[in-house]
Amino acid sequence: MRKVLNFVFLLLLFTSCQEPQPRRPIEVRSGSFLKTSAERNKRLLEQETTWMQELAQKDSLRTYQSSASGFMYAYEKRVPEAGALAAAGDLVTLTYDIRTWNEDTLYRREEIGILRYLVDKEELFPGMRYSVKLLKEGESATFLYPSSLGYGYHGNDDRIGPNTPLKCTLEIFKIEPETEN
């Protein structure tokens, strides 16, 4: 009997000393949703870029320039003398409006009001953050943004819907360098 107990004990000892086996996931994700979404966003950006270029060519009142960030802009009022551009940390006093590319007004300048914006330290939608750094004090310009530089695939939960390309006119009143703040 003792031999049998010793054998059972040794058998249990050897079988219980195995490495733990990881559990297999219940659901296996292939990542196809992310790939599909990325492809859809690339197509949307290409389409919006083409529309933006066509819109800029049709506008006979303005001469649009392309920015390195992927939007286009045309000066409404330009200051010929040399002046400083806004940099990170500067306090900029500005106002702007938001329209669709079809000129439907989403937010009027009066609704937004005059803002005091601390460059790169406060939230504005991506395109506007880049635009503030392109204008000098006293200048204004009209900007055409693809939806990715506007409020993106989500919109703003109010008047700006998902994937809405935007047209904005921005005016810079004053730029106070960071050392003065």
C-alpha positions as CSV (number, residue, x, y, z in Angstrom):
1,M,0.0,0.0,0.0
2,R,2.8,2.3,0.9
3,K,4.4,1.7,-2.5
4,V,1.2,2.6,-4.2
5,L,0.9,5.8,-2.3
6,N,4.5,6.7,-3.1
7,F,3.9,6.1,-6.8
8,V,0.7,8.2,-6.8
9,F,2.5,11.0,-4.9
10,L,5.4,10.9,-7.4
11,L,3.0,10.8,-10.3
12,L,1.1,13.9,-9.0
13,L,4.4,15.7,-8.3
14,F,5.6,15.3,-11.9
15,T,2.3,16.1,-13.6
16,S,1.7,19.2,-11.4
17,C,5.0,20.9,-12.2
18,Q,4.1,21.9,-15.8
19,E,4.4,25.4,-17.1
20,P,1.1,27.3,-17.0
21,Q,-0.6,27.4,-20.4
22,P,-1.9,30.8,-21.5
23,R,-5.6,31.0,-22.3
24,R,-6.5,31.7,-25.9
25,P,-8.5,34.8,-26.6
26,I,-12.2,34.4,-27.2
27,E,-12.2,36.9,-30.0
28,V,-9.4,37.3,-32.5
29,R,-9.1,40.8,-34.0
30,S,-7.5,41.1,-37.4
31,G,-6.9,44.8,-37.4
32,S,-8.9,45.1,-40.6
33,F,-11.1,47.9,-39.1
34,L,-8.1,50.1,-38.6
35,K,-6.7,49.4,-42.1
36,T,-10.1,50.1,-43.7
37,S,-10.5,53.3,-41.7
38,A,-7.0,54.5,-42.6
39,E,-7.7,53.9,-46.3
40,R,-11.0,55.7,-46.1
41,N,-9.4,58.7,-44.5
42,K,-6.7,58.8,-47.2
43,R,-9.3,58.8,-49.9
44,L,-11.3,61.5,-48.1
45,L,-8.2,63.7,-47.8
46,E,-7.3,63.2,-51.4
47,Q,-10.8,64.1,-52.5
48,E,-11.0,67.2,-50.2
49,T,-7.5,68.4,-51.4
50,T,-8.7,68.2,-55.0
51,W,-11.9,70.1,-54.1
52,M,-9.9,72.7,-52.1
53,Q,-7.6,73.3,-55.1
54,E,-10.6,73.7,-57.4
55,L,-12.3,76.1,-55.0
56,A,-9.1,78.2,-54.8
57,Q,-8.8,78.3,-58.6
58,K,-12.4,79.4,-59.0
59,D,-12.0,82.3,-56.5
60,S,-11.1,85.2,-58.8
61,L,-10.9,87.7,-55.9
62,R,-8.1,86.0,-54.0
63,T,-4.8,84.3,-54.8
64,Y,-4.4,81.2,-52.6
65,Q,-1.2,79.7,-51.3
66,S,-0.6,76.2,-50.1
67,S,0.7,75.7,-46.6
68,A,3.1,73.0,-45.4
69,S,0.3,71.8,-43.1
70,G,-2.1,70.9,-45.8
71,F,-4.5,73.8,-46.1
72,M,-4.7,76.8,-48.4
73,Y,-4.9,80.5,-47.6
74,A,-5.3,83.9,-49.2
75,Y,-4.5,87.3,-47.6
76,E,-7.4,89.7,-47.1
77,K,-5.3,92.4,-45.6
78,R,-1.5,92.3,-45.6
79,V,0.9,94.4,-43.7
80,P,3.9,95.2,-46.0
81,E,6.3,96.3,-43.3
82,A,8.3,93.7,-41.4
83,G,6.7,92.4,-38.3
84,A,6.9,89.4,-36.1
85,L,4.9,86.3,-36.5
86,A,3.3,84.7,-33.5
87,A,5.4,82.0,-31.8
88,A,4.8,79.4,-29.1
89,G,3.9,81.2,-25.8
90,D,2.9,84.5,-27.4
91,L,-0.4,86.0,-26.5
92,V,-2.4,86.8,-29.6
93,T,-5.6,88.8,-29.8
94,L,-7.7,87.6,-32.7
95,T,-11.1,86.9,-34.1
96,Y,-12.4,84.5,-36.8
97,D,-15.5,83.1,-38.4
98,I,-16.3,79.5,-39.5
99,R,-18.1,78.6,-42.7
100,T,-18.5,75.6,-45.0
101,W,-16.9,75.6,-48.4
102,N,-20.4,76.4,-49.8
103,E,-20.3,79.6,-47.7
104,D,-22.9,78.4,-45.2
105,T,-22.1,80.3,-42.0
106,L,-21.6,78.0,-39.0
107,Y,-20.2,80.5,-36.5
108,R,-20.2,84.3,-37.1
109,R,-17.3,86.4,-35.9
110,E,-19.6,88.2,-33.5
111,E,-20.6,84.8,-31.8
112,I,-17.0,83.8,-31.3
113,G,-16.0,87.3,-30.2
114,I,-12.5,88.6,-29.7
115,L,-10.2,85.9,-28.3
116,R,-6.9,86.1,-26.4
117,Y,-5.1,82.9,-27.4
118,L,-1.9,81.7,-25.8
119,V,-0.1,80.1,-28.8
120,D,0.4,76.4,-28.5
121,K,-0.7,76.5,-24.9
122,E,-4.5,76.6,-25.4
123,E,-7.0,74.6,-27.5
124,L,-8.1,75.7,-31.0
125,F,-8.9,73.3,-33.8
126,P,-5.7,72.1,-35.6
127,G,-5.9,74.2,-38.7
128,M,-6.5,77.4,-36.7
129,R,-3.5,76.7,-34.4
130,Y,-1.2,76.5,-37.6
131,S,-2.9,79.6,-39.1
132,V,-2.3,81.9,-36.2
133,K,1.5,81.5,-36.8
134,L,1.3,82.6,-40.4
135,L,-0.1,86.1,-39.9
136,K,1.5,89.3,-38.5
137,E,-0.2,91.9,-36.3
138,G,-2.9,93.7,-38.3
139,E,-3.2,91.0,-41.0
140,S,-6.2,88.9,-42.0
141,A,-6.6,86.0,-44.3
142,T,-9.1,83.4,-45.5
143,F,-8.2,79.8,-44.9
144,L,-9.5,76.6,-46.5
145,Y,-9.1,73.5,-44.3
146,P,-9.8,69.9,-45.1
147,S,-11.9,68.2,-42.5
148,S,-8.9,66.5,-40.9
149,L,-7.6,70.0,-39.9
150,G,-11.0,71.1,-38.8
151,Y,-13.0,69.1,-36.4
152,G,-12.3,65.8,-38.0
153,Y,-14.5,62.7,-38.1
154,H,-16.4,63.7,-35.0
155,G,-17.4,67.3,-35.6
156,N,-18.0,69.6,-32.6
157,D,-21.3,68.1,-31.4
158,D,-23.0,71.4,-32.2
159,R,-23.1,72.9,-35.7
160,I,-20.1,71.3,-37.4
161,G,-20.9,67.8,-38.6
162,P,-18.5,64.9,-39.1
163,N,-15.9,65.3,-41.9
164,T,-16.8,68.9,-42.6
165,P,-14.2,70.9,-44.5
166,L,-14.1,74.5,-43.2
167,K,-13.5,78.0,-44.5
168,C,-12.4,80.6,-42.0
169,T,-11.4,84.3,-42.1
170,L,-8.9,85.0,-39.3
171,E,-7.8,88.5,-38.2
172,I,-4.9,89.1,-35.9
173,F,-5.2,92.3,-33.8
174,K,-2.3,92.1,-31.5
175,I,0.7,89.8,-30.8
176,E,2.3,90.1,-27.4
177,P,5.6,88.3,-27.2
178,E,6.0,85.7,-24.5
179,T,8.5,87.9,-22.5
180,E,5.8,90.5,-22.0
181,N,3.2,88.0,-20.7
